């Protein structure tokens, strides 16, 4: 066997696979390592943070059984599977081949907590007869959710309970909108957006008859109060100024005599 044949027959990594991956906490992460011309060598997975050997071949060398190597006979794939991922699983993992010297390929894993967010305040007030319009956005999710459910209190929103309820979910943009037309006081309650693989988010909705509560006016009350006091303050300032000028004129007149 000549030099070039020897070089070509040595194990090498297929670097076309994705080497930086993101997983949602609680879900399964797959790190795909492909080794060509492996021969009789062994493939191991090492966690770089503590240099702990996780697997050798298809055998797991850690007490944490969430780690496992997936391999089918006749294939070049040695995929590290991490089930029920946790935030502290984030870091670099190395796929190593027992050549002399060893060769390795690093994979970076980011584990994130995916959350739902309802746009706006956590408590909203709606006038009776107006529409309830809620928008839910899923953030820090590597993949679109398979579904997004809306709840009122503890129950999935029932379209047949009343007319005028619409939900528009766009998985690719990871958003969902809930529209309730012509809201009435019975529509008040706690509304929750619950995606398939993310933490849920809630908003408390009050549907009121008549005036809004004083709490809603708080932001404007100080401004309106100042507006009402301003003319009075100006009158007092003018009166004080006139009094001062009058006293000054009297003093000047007496001095001139």
ZIURQUI-V143758 format. One line per field, one symbol per residue. ss: DSSP state (@ for helix, = for strand, . for the rest). psi: psi as a letter, one per 20 degrees, with the letter a starting at -180 (. if undefined). burial: + if it has 16 or more other C-alpha atoms within 10 Angstrom, else -. A space follows every 10 residues. Layout:
BEGIN
ss = ???
psi = ???
burial = ???
END
This chain:
BEGIN
ss = ..@@@@@@@. .==......= ====....== ======.... ..=====... .=====..== ......==== ......==== ==....@@@. =======... ..======== ==..====.. ..=====... .========. .......=== ==..==..@@ @...====== ....====== ....@@@.== =====...=. ========.. ...@@@@@@@ @@@@@@@@@@ @@@@@@@@@@ @@@@@@@@@@ @@@@@@.
psi = prghhgghiq qqqojiqpio qpqppirppp ooppoqlhcj rqpqppohhj kpogqocjpp kqinjipqpp pppirjpnpp poqlqrgiiq apppoqplro rqqqpqpppo pqopqqpppa ripqppppir qpopppppql phqqqhqoqp qodjpppohi hqrjpppopo hhilqppppo qlqrhiiqao pppnrhkrqr qqqpppoqqb qqqhhhihhi ghghghhhhg hgghgggggh gggghghhhg ghghhh.
burial = ---------- +++-----+- -+++++--++ +++++--+-- --+++++--- ---+++++-+ +-----++++ -----+++++ +++-++--++ -++++++++- ---+++++++ ++++++++-- ----++++-- ++-++++++- +--++--+-+ ++----+--- ----+-+-+- ---+++++++ --++--++-+ +++++-++-+ ++++++++-- ---------- ---------- ---------- ---------- -------
END
